[in-house]
Amino acid sequence: MKKIDFRTDVLPLKNELYRLALRITLNPAEAEDVVQETMLKVWNRRDTWHEIESMEAFCLTICRNLALDKQKLAHNQASLRAAAHEPQDHPGSIDVADTAANPEQQAVERNRIEIVRQLIDQLPEKQRSCMQLRDVEGKAYKEIAEVLGISEQQVKVNIFRARQTIKQKYFETEKYGL
């Protein structure tokens, strides 16, 4: 049986947990809170660590569930604000490294990346989470299935549908300007 150490086995997952939480909540401050709550929950369950087969999957599952809870709470609060006609705060966009050669190309590239991000944000949660874990985190289908509590086939279907949706909507967006 492997002895699990918080510093070497759990703490290094914080960036991965943050990216997953950010993809779900779409709010950097909320994502940070989710990661902190995840770390606390994992620490509080340290007595059962010896029963856990994959600490990474365990942490990602807790993070995903907490992020979904935060997202639902934020959605409910936004609905209440909308009903009361209060203004809503919108989180700023995340900066992207500029890789284009000139300012015009940089602007076009930033615009394309922002469009894709917006399209990803519009995906259903399961598709968004599957894409995040596969395309950003590089997780195997089996690991994603374990984290999300679905079959590997469902993971593949969700990723396929997400990619197809983004591709279709992106081309619709591009054609609209012509």
RAGI-V106711 format. One line per field, one symbol per residue. phi: phi as a letter, one per 20 degrees, with the letter a starting at -180 (. if undefined). psi: psi as a letter, one per 40 degrees, with the letter a starting at -180 (. if undefined). burial: b if it has 16 or more other ideal C-beta (glycine too) atoms within 10 Angstrom, else e. A space follows every 50 residues. Layout:
phi->???
psi->???
burial->???
//
This chain:
phi->.eeedgfeddgfegfffffffffeembgffffffffffffffffdffdgf eefcfffgffffgffffffffffffffffffffemefdedfffefdfedf fcgffffffffffffffffffeffgffffffgfeeeemffgfffgffemc fffffffffgffffffgffffffffgfe
psi->hhhhhddddddeeddddddddddddfhddddddddddddddddefddede ehdhdddddddddddddddddddddddddddddefiiihhiiihiihhei didddddddddddddddddddeiiddddddddddddefiidddddddefi iddddddddddddddddddddddddde.
burial->eeeeeeeebbeebbebbbbbbbbbbbbeebbebbbebbbeebeeeeeebe ebeebbbbbbbbbbebbbebbeeeeeeeeeeeeeeeeeeeeeeeeeeeee eeeeeeeeeeeeeeeeeebbeebebbbbbbbbbbeebebebebbbbbbeb eeebbeebbebbbebbeebeeeeeeeee
//
